[in-house]
Amino acid sequence: MQSLHIAVERSLSYCFGLLKSLWGQTGMKKRLFAVAAAALVPTLGLLIYNEVATRYKRYEELSIQAAASARLASSEIERILEGARSLLIAVAAIPSVNNLSGNGCTDTLNSVASRIDQTGAILLIDSQGKLVCDSQGHAAGTDFSDRSYFQKALQADDLVVGDYTISKLTGAAVLPIAMPIRRDDKVVALLGTGIRLPWLQQRINDRGVQKGGAVTIADQNGTILARVPFPERFVGTRIPEQFRALLTAKSAGTIEVVSQDGTERILGYEPITPSRPLYVSAGLSTKEAFAEINRATWVGALTLLMSTLIAIFAAHWVGKYFILLPIDRIMGALERRRTGDLAARTGMSGTFELDVLGRSLDTLLDQINQQSLALEETDQKRALLARELAHRVKNTLTIISALARQTFREQRAAAETFYERVKALSGAYDLMLSGAGHSTDLKTLVTKALQPYADLADERCHADGPPLEISPEMALGLSLVIHELMTNAIKYGALSNETGHIDIGWQVTRDNAVFTWHERGGPPVVPPAEEGFGSKLIRNALPTESTTKMRIDYLTEGLRFILVFASKAVSPRLCSKAQDKPKPL
């Protein structure tokens, strides 16, 4: 049993250390361990239920058995007392005893006592408490009137049982019993004897007591007459105070106690009653009674522990080789693909669900590669067509500029204005050509549009805003708008004097982009009486499907132009980075 305890303790210690180390693993392993633990919960619950039910049932059985043992021991005492009563009745009927004859009395009593082991001397005492004769031939006249059993016998009609007593004649410890002898309803003498306590102890020993059990017999004062085990320690001593209430309890019963010898027992007891002059108890050791159950508990706990260890190792092994490693292969392939390895594949070929997932991922990566190659070829063709188209458009714009110079030779100012507008268009096409027909960076567009006016723009124009790419259509229209605004600023606005300047800015919201042109420090601004060609060009140059709001404010400090265009005119990549609130310019 001790080796079993040591094995269980070592296994528990090892299991705890293993669980502690495994708990630091990945979340997937924790989930697998949780599943394994959940599978063991019903087994643990059943084990606990069986443990509680078995122990409760065993406790009830012990209580019944202890009560029965106490009744059997009490019945044995009753038979002993009844035998002593019959003996005294028979002896009292002998004439030499009944007549209180001193001569024949001693021989008669000696003849009877010599044949009986359970009693010591048999005494004949007169009504005054003086010894008449006894079985051992002691001199008459010894006074027994101070004995409690003598006083009780004078008032009794039947057998009287005394208390633990040291005999005046022999000096031995005995349990005295006495029977009154009556004539004409008057007590003329009493016949007494004592049950030898060593004989009573041997009788209890011969009866047998279970291992770890105990039997106690005590008188009405609580003095122990016989006890198993350790009679040498307890016979002649009184029952401890905390147990004396059992002597006079209302009825027989059972109780769980720690006995005087330190053993935990379930005690059945028979209290003293008028018909039962001695207290009897019988106890059963809980340690011995529950030994088999405790052994079964340890075996069950060890079995559960081994099952837990097996479940943990199974979860660890299954989780590692059937779940975690396949997932690592899949994640590794995805990570390599993310970093640019187009040949990254899982290479999984099994029939397990994750193997099927890995093969599906490999197929998907193959398809993505094929689609990427096809898209790349398409983009190359589109870029080639865009460059060719932009080149042809620029050639056309050059021809138009030459024709305008020839046609409007006499109207030089108008020709210059027309030429600058065409040049702005050409600059926008340069941007689209450099971007292969894709979206254009707004900062680059503004810089390109202001390049013809570098002598003024470098010092008096300030452009700032977050990175923002706009569609080719919006870039083309906005380049014309910037050209018209710049031309107007040079002629009439902030750049028409030596102190004015222009702030150009843009900001991005979740759904829109806002472009602002704000002139400051120029001559006083006066709203025009009627809309000129430049204003019409600004209003019509931008794609209507992208522009949500456009406004020109003629402020005292200078002209302010605000353009709000929809998110579909902005590169989707940059729209996703937009802030909820625009930053101030």
C-alpha positions in Angstrom: 0.0 0.0 0.0 2.9 2.4 0.8 4.6 1.7 -2.5 1.3 2.4 -4.3 1.0 5.8 -2.5 4.6 6.7 -3.5 3.9 5.7 -7.1 0.8 7.8 -7.2 2.6 10.8 -5.7 5.4 10.6 -8.2 3.0 10.2 -11.1 1.1 13.3 -9.9 4.3 15.3 -9.6 5.4 14.3 -13.1 1.9 15.0 -14.5 1.8 18.4 -13.0 5.2 19.3 -14.4 4.2 18.1 -17.8 1.0 20.0 -17.8 2.9 23.1 -16.7 5.3 22.9 -19.5 2.7 22.0 -22.1 0.4 24.9 -21.0 3.0 27.3 -22.4 2.5 25.8 -25.9 0.4 27.2 -28.7 -3.3 28.0 -28.4 -4.1 25.0 -30.7 -2.4 22.6 -28.2 -4.3 24.2 -25.3 -7.6 23.5 -27.2 -6.6 19.9 -27.8 -5.7 19.5 -24.1 -9.0 21.1 -23.2 -10.8 18.5 -25.4 -8.9 15.7 -23.8 -9.7 17.0 -20.3 -13.4 17.4 -21.2 -13.5 13.8 -22.4 -12.2 12.7 -18.9 -14.7 14.9 -17.0 -17.5 12.2 -17.1 -15.1 9.6 -15.9 -13.9 11.8 -13.1 -17.6 12.6 -12.2 -18.5 8.9 -12.2 -15.5 8.1 -10.0 -16.4 10.8 -7.5 -20.0 9.7 -7.4 -19.1 6.0 -6.9 -16.6 7.1 -4.2 -19.2 9.1 -2.3 -21.9 6.5 -2.7 -19.7 3.6 -1.7 -18.4 5.4 1.4 -21.9 6.4 2.5 -23.1 2.9 2.0 -20.2 1.5 3.9 -20.7 3.9 6.7 -24.3 2.8 7.1 -23.2 -0.8 7.1 -20.7 -0.1 9.8 -23.3 1.7 11.9 -25.6 -1.3 11.6 -22.8 -3.7 12.3 -21.5 -1.7 15.4 -25.0 -1.6 16.8 -25.4 -5.4 16.3 -22.0 -6.0 18.0 -23.0 -4.0 21.0 -26.3 -5.9 21.3 -24.5 -9.2 21.1 -22.0 -8.2 23.7 -24.8 -6.9 25.9 -26.7 -10.2 25.5 -23.5 -12.1 26.5 -23.4 -10.0 29.7 -27.0 -10.7 30.4 -26.4 -14.5 30.0 -23.5 -14.3 32.5 -25.6 -12.4 35.0 -28.5 -14.8 34.5 -26.2 -17.7 35.2 -24.9 -16.0 38.3 -28.5 -15.4 39.4 -29.4 -19.1 38.9 -26.4 -20.1 40.8 -27.3 -17.9 43.8 -30.9 -19.1 43.7 -29.8 -22.7 43.8 -27.3 -22.1 46.6 -29.9 -20.2 48.6 -32.1 -23.3 48.5 -29.5 -25.5 50.2 -30.7 -26.0 53.9 -27.4 -25.4 55.5 -27.3 -22.1 53.7 -30.9 -21.1 54.1 -30.8 -21.9 57.8 -27.7 -19.7 58.2 -25.9 -22.7 59.8 -22.3 -21.8 60.2 -20.9 -25.3 60.5 -22.2 -26.9 57.3 -22.5 -23.6 55.4 -18.7 -23.2 54.7 -18.4 -26.7 53.4 -21.4 -26.4 51.2 -20.3 -23.0 49.7 -16.8 -24.4 49.1 -18.2 -27.4 47.4 -20.1 -25.2 45.0 -17.5 -22.5 44.4 -14.7 -25.0 43.6 -16.6 -26.1 40.6 -17.2 -22.6 39.1 -14.5 -20.5 37.4 -16.4 -17.3 36.8 -16.9 -16.4 40.5 -14.7 -15.9 43.4 -15.8 -16.6 47.0 -19.5 -17.2 47.7 -20.6 -15.2 50.8 -23.5 -15.6 53.2 -24.1 -12.3 55.0 -26.7 -11.6 57.6 -29.2 -8.7 57.6 -26.7 -6.6 59.7 -24.0 -6.9 57.1 -21.9 -9.4 59.0 -20.2 -12.4 57.3 -21.9 -15.7 58.4 -19.7 -17.9 56.3 -18.0 -18.1 52.9 -16.6 -20.7 50.5 -13.0 -19.9 51.5 -13.4 -20.4 55.3 -12.8 -16.9 56.5 -13.8 -16.1 60.0 -17.3 -14.9 60.6 -18.0 -11.3 61.5 -16.4 -9.4 58.7 -18.5 -6.3 58.1 -20.0 -5.7 54.6 -22.6 -3.2 55.5 -20.7 -0.4 53.8 -20.9 -2.0 50.4 -23.4 -0.4 48.0 -24.6 -3.8 46.7 -25.5 -4.8 50.4 -27.7 -1.7 50.8 -29.3 -2.3 47.5 -29.9 -6.0 48.2 -31.8 -5.2 51.4 -34.3 -3.2 49.3 -34.5 -5.6 46.3 -36.5 -8.6 45.5 -34.2 -10.1 43.0 -30.5 -10.1 41.9 -28.5 -6.9 42.5 -25.4 -6.0 40.5 -22.9 -3.8 42.2 -20.0 -1.7 41.0 -16.3 -2.3 40.4 -15.0 -3.5 43.8 -11.9 -4.8 45.4 -12.8 -7.8 47.5 -12.3 -7.5 51.3 -11.5 -11.2 51.5 -9.3 -11.8 48.5 -8.1 -8.3 47.5 -9.0 -9.1 43.8 -11.1 -6.9 41.6 -14.6 -8.3 41.1 -18.0 -7.3 40.0 -20.2 -8.1 43.1 -23.7 -9.5 42.8 -26.1 -10.3 45.6 -29.4 -12.1 46.1 -31.6 -11.4 49.3 -32.9 -14.4 51.3 -36.4 -13.7 52.7 -38.6 -15.3 55.4 -42.1 -14.0 55.8 -41.3 -11.1 53.4 -38.4 -10.1 55.6 -34.7 -10.1 54.4 -32.9 -12.3 56.9 -29.7 -12.6 54.9 -28.2 -12.2 51.5 -26.1 -14.5 49.4 -23.4 -12.8 47.4 -20.5 -13.5 45.1 -18.2 -11.6 42.7 -17.6 -12.2 39.0 -13.9 -12.3 38.6 -12.8 -9.5 36.1 -10.0 -11.6 34.6 -12.5 -14.3 33.8 -14.8 -11.7 32.3 -11.9 -10.2 30.3 -11.0 -13.7 29.0 -14.7 -14.3 28.1 -14.7 -11.1 25.9 -11.3 -12.1 24.4 -12.6 -15.6 23.5 -15.7 -14.1 22.0 -13.4 -12.3 19.4 -13.2 -8.7 18.2 -12.5 -7.6 14.7 -9.1 -6.1 13.8 -9.0 -2.5 15.1 -12.3 -3.0 16.9 -13.1 -2.5 20.6 -15.5 -3.7 23.3 -16.0 -1.9 26.6 -18.1 -3.1 29.7 -18.6 -0.6 32.5 -20.6 -0.2 35.7 -23.1 2.5 36.4 -20.3 4.8 37.6 -18.5 4.5 34.3 -15.7 2.3 35.7 -14.4 0.0 33.1 -14.8 -3.7 34.0 -13.5 -5.3 30.8 -12.1 -3.9 27.6 -10.6 -5.0 24.3 -7.9 -3.9 23.4 -5.5 -2.7 26.1 -7.3 -4.0 29.2 -4.2 -3.4 31.3 -4.5 0.3 30.5 -8.2 0.9 31.0 -9.7 -1.7 33.3 -10.4 0.0 36.7 -10.4 3.5 35.1 -13.4 5.6 34.4 -14.8 6.3 30.9 -13.8 9.8 29.8 -16.2 12.6 30.6 -17.2 13.3 27.0 -18.5 9.7 26.7 -20.3 9.3 30.1 -23.5 10.6 28.6 -23.7 7.4 26.7 -24.1 5.4 29.9 -27.5 6.9 30.6 -28.7 7.6 27.0 -32.4 7.2 26.4 -31.8 4.4 23.9 -29.1 2.4 22.2 -27.4 4.0 19.2 -24.2 4.6 17.2 -21.7 7.4 17.1 -18.4 8.2 15.4 -15.7 8.8 18.0 -12.0 8.8 18.5 -11.5 6.2 21.3 -9.2 6.6 24.3 -6.5 4.6 22.4 -6.6 7.2 19.6 -8.4 5.0 17.0 -11.3 6.4 15.0 -14.3 4.1 15.4 -18.0 3.9 14.8 -19.3 3.0 18.2 -22.5 1.0 18.9 -23.6 1.4 22.6 -26.2 -0.1 24.9 -26.9 2.3 27.9 -27.7 1.2 31.5 -31.4 0.5 32.1 -33.3 -1.1 35.0 -33.1 -4.4 33.2 -29.6 -3.9 31.9 -27.3 -2.9 34.9 -24.1 -2.7 32.9 -23.0 -0.4 30.0 -21.7 -2.1 26.9 -20.2 -0.6 23.7 -18.6 -2.2 20.6 -16.6 -0.1 18.2 -15.4 -0.8 14.6 -12.2 0.9 13.3 -13.0 3.1 10.3 -9.4 2.7 9.1 -9.8 -1.0 8.8 -13.4 -0.9 7.6 -12.5 1.5 4.8 -9.2 -0.1 4.0 -10.6 -1.9 0.9 -12.5 1.2 -0.2 -9.4 3.4 0.3 -7.3 0.9 -1.7 -9.9 0.9 -4.5 -9.9 4.7 -4.4 -6.1 4.8 -4.9 -6.4 2.3 -7.7 -9.1 4.3 -9.3 -7.2 7.6 -8.9 -4.1 6.0 -10.4 -6.1 4.6 -13.3 -7.6 8.0 -13.9 -4.1 9.6 -13.6 -2.7 7.1 -16.2 -5.7 7.8 -18.4 -5.1 11.5 -18.1 -1.4 11.0 -19.0 -2.3 8.9 -22.0 -4.9 11.5 -23.1 -2.3 14.3 -22.7 0.3 12.4 -24.7 -2.2 11.5 -27.3 -3.4 15.1 -27.6 0.2 16.2 -27.8 1.2 13.7 -30.4 -2.0 13.9 -32.5 -2.0 17.7 -32.3 1.6 17.9 -33.4 1.7 15.4 -36.2 -1.8 15.7 -37.5 -2.8 19.3 -36.9 0.1 21.7 -36.0 2.7 20.4 -38.5 0.2 20.5 -41.4 -0.9 24.0 -40.4 2.7 25.1 -40.1 3.3 23.8 -43.6 0.3 25.7 -44.9 1.2 28.9 -43.1 4.8 28.6 -44.2 3.8 28.4 -47.8 1.5 31.4 -47.5 4.3 33.4 -45.7 6.8 32.6 -48.4 4.3 33.5 -51.1 3.7 36.8 -49.3 7.4 37.6 -49.3 7.6 37.0 -53.1 8.4 33.4 -53.5 6.1 32.4 -56.4 7.2 28.8 -56.2 6.1 28.4 -52.6 3.9 25.3 -52.2 2.8 23.0 -49.3 3.6 19.8 -51.2 0.9 18.0 -49.2 -0.4 14.8 -50.7 -2.2 12.8 -48.0 -5.9 12.1 -47.5 -6.2 13.9 -44.1 -8.5 16.9 -44.2 -5.6 19.3 -43.7 -3.7 17.5 -46.5 -6.7 18.1 -48.8 -6.7 21.8 -47.7 -2.9 22.0 -48.5 -3.5 20.5 -52.0 -6.3 22.9 -52.6 -4.0 25.8 -51.6 -1.4 24.6 -54.0 -3.9 24.5 -56.8 -5.1 28.0 -55.8 -1.5 29.3 -55.9 -1.0 27.8 -59.3 -4.1 29.5 -60.6 -3.1 32.8 -59.0 0.3 32.5 -60.7 -1.4 31.9 -64.1 -3.7 34.8 -63.5 -0.9 37.0 -62.5 1.1 36.2 -65.6 -2.0 36.9 -67.7 -2.7 40.2 -65.9 1.0 41.2 -66.4 0.8 40.5 -70.1 -2.4 42.5 -70.3 -0.9 45.4 -68.3 2.1 45.4 -70.6 -0.1 45.5 -73.7 -2.3 48.2 -72.1 0.8 50.3 -71.2 2.1 50.0 -74.7 -1.2 51.1 -76.2 -1.5 54.0 -73.6 2.0 55.2 -74.5 1.3 55.0 -78.2 -2.0 56.8 -77.8 -0.5 59.5 -75.6 2.3 59.9 -78.2 -0.2 60.3 -81.0 -2.3 62.8 -78.9 0.9 64.9 -78.2 1.7 64.9 -81.8 -1.8 66.0 -82.6 -1.6 68.8 -80.0 1.7 69.9 -81.5 0.1 70.1 -84.9 -2.9 72.0 -83.4 -0.5 74.5 -81.7 1.3 75.1 -85.0 -1.9 75.6 -86.9 -3.1 78.0 -84.2 0.1 80.1 -84.5 -0.3 80.2 -88.3 -4.0 80.9 -88.1 -4.0 83.6 -85.3 -0.8 85.3 -86.5 -2.4 88.7 -86.2 -4.0 87.9 -82.8 -0.9 87.1 -80.9 -2.3 87.4 -77.4 -5.2 85.0 -78.1 -2.8 82.6 -79.8 -0.5 82.6 -76.8 -3.4 81.9 -74.5 -4.5 79.0 -76.6 -1.0 77.7 -76.9 -0.5 77.7 -73.1 -3.7 75.8 -72.6 -2.7 73.2 -75.2 0.7 73.0 -73.5 -1.0 72.3 -70.1 -2.9 69.5 -71.8 0.4 68.2 -73.2 2.0 68.3 -69.7 -0.9 66.2 -68.4 -0.4 63.7 -71.1 3.3 63.6 -70.2 2.3 62.5 -66.7 -0.1 59.9 -68.0 2.6 58.7 -70.4 5.1 58.3 -67.6 2.6 56.4 -65.5 1.7 54.1 -68.3 -1.9 55.2 -68.3 -2.4 54.6 -64.6 -3.3 57.0 -61.9 -1.2 60.2 -61.4 0.3 61.6 -58.2 -1.4 64.9 -57.4 1.8 66.5 -56.1 3.6 65.6 -59.3 0.7 67.0 -61.3 0.7 70.3 -59.5 4.5 70.7 -59.9 4.3 69.8 -63.6 1.4 72.3 -64.1 3.3 75.1 -62.4 6.6 74.4 -64.2 6.0 76.9 -67.1 5.7 79.6 -64.4 8.7 78.5 -62.4 10.1 82.0 -62.0 7.0 83.0 -60.0 5.8 79.6 -58.7 9.1 78.6 -57.0 9.0 81.6 -54.6 5.4 82.6 -54.3 3.4 79.3 -54.7 3.3 76.7 -51.9 1.8 73.3 -52.6 1.4 70.7 -49.8 -0.8 67.7 -49.1 -0.7 64.0 -48.3 0.2 61.4 -51.0 -2.8 61.1 -53.3 -3.2 59.4 -56.7 -6.0 60.5 -59.0 -7.5 59.0 -62.0 -6.2 59.9 -65.5 -9.5 61.7 -66.3 -9.3 63.8 -63.2 -5.6 64.5 -63.8 -6.2 65.8 -67.3 -9.0 68.1 -66.2 -7.2 69.4 -63.1 -4.1 70.3 -65.1 -6.3 72.6 -67.2 -7.9 74.1 -64.1 -4.5 74.8 -62.5 -3.3 76.4 -65.7 -6.4 78.7 -65.9 -6.1 79.6 -62.2 -2.4 80.4 -62.6 -3.0 82.5 -65.7 -5.7 84.5 -63.8 -3.5 84.9 -60.8 -0.7 86.4 -62.9 -3.0 88.7 -64.8 -5.4 89.9 -62.1 -4.7 88.0 -58.8 -2.1 87.4 -56.2 0.8 87.2 -58.6 0.0 90.4 -60.4 2.0 92.4 -57.7 5.2 91.8 -55.8 3.7 90.7 -52.5 1.0 88.2 -53.2 1.3 84.4 -52.9 -0.8 81.3 -53.4 -1.4 78.3 -51.1 -2.3 75.1 -52.9 -3.4 72.1 -50.7 -5.4 69.0 -50.6 -6.7 66.6 -48.0 -8.3 63.2 -48.0 -11.5 62.1 -46.1 -13.1 58.7 -46.1 -15.3 59.3 -49.1 -13.8 62.4 -50.9 -10.7 64.4 -51.7 -10.7 68.2 -51.3 -8.4 70.4 -53.4 -7.9 74.1 -52.4 -6.4 77.0 -54.3 -6.2 80.1 -52.0 -4.6 83.4 -53.1 -3.5 86.0 -50.6 -1.8 89.4 -50.7 -2.9 90.4 -54.1 -5.0 93.4 -55.2 -8.6 93.7 -54.0 -10.8 91.0 -55.6 -13.9 92.1 -57.4 -16.4 89.4 -58.6 -16.7 89.5 -62.4 -19.9 91.0 -63.9 -20.3 88.0 -66.1 -18.7 84.6 -66.4 -15.7 84.5 -68.7 -14.3 81.8 -70.9 -11.7 80.8 -68.2 -14.4 80.2 -65.6 -16.4 78.1 -68.1 -13.3 76.2 -68.9 -12.7 75.5 -65.2 -16.3 74.4 -64.7 -16.3 72.1 -67.7 -12.8 70.7 -67.7 -13.4 68.3 -64.8 -15.3 65.0 -65.3 -18.8 65.5 -64.0 -19.1 61.9 -62.7 -16.2 62.4 -60.3 -16.8 66.0 -59.2 -19.2 66.4 -56.2 -18.6 70.1 -55.4 -16.8 73.0 -56.9 -16.8 76.6 -55.6 -15.0 79.9 -56.4 -15.0 82.5 -53.6 -14.0 86.1 -54.3 -12.7 87.0 -50.9 -11.3 90.4 -49.9 -7.9 88.8 -49.3 -7.9 86.9 -52.5 -9.6 84.3 -54.7 -10.3 80.9 -53.2 -11.1 77.8 -55.3 -12.4 74.6 -53.7 -12.8 71.3 -55.5 -14.4 68.3 -53.9 -14.3 65.1 -55.9 -15.6 61.7 -55.2 -13.6 58.7 -54.0 -13.9 56.9 -57.3 -11.7 59.6 -58.8 -9.1 58.7 -56.2 -6.8 55.7 -56.2 -8.5 53.0 -54.0 -5.2 52.2 -52.3 -5.0 55.8 -51.0 -8.7 56.0 -50.1 -8.3 53.2 -47.6 -5.6 55.3 -45.8 -7.7 58.4 -45.5 -8.5 59.9 -42.1 -11.9 60.6 -40.9 -11.2 64.3 -40.6 -9.1 66.4 -43.1 -5.9 67.9 -41.9 -5.8 71.8 -42.1 -3.6 73.2 -44.9 
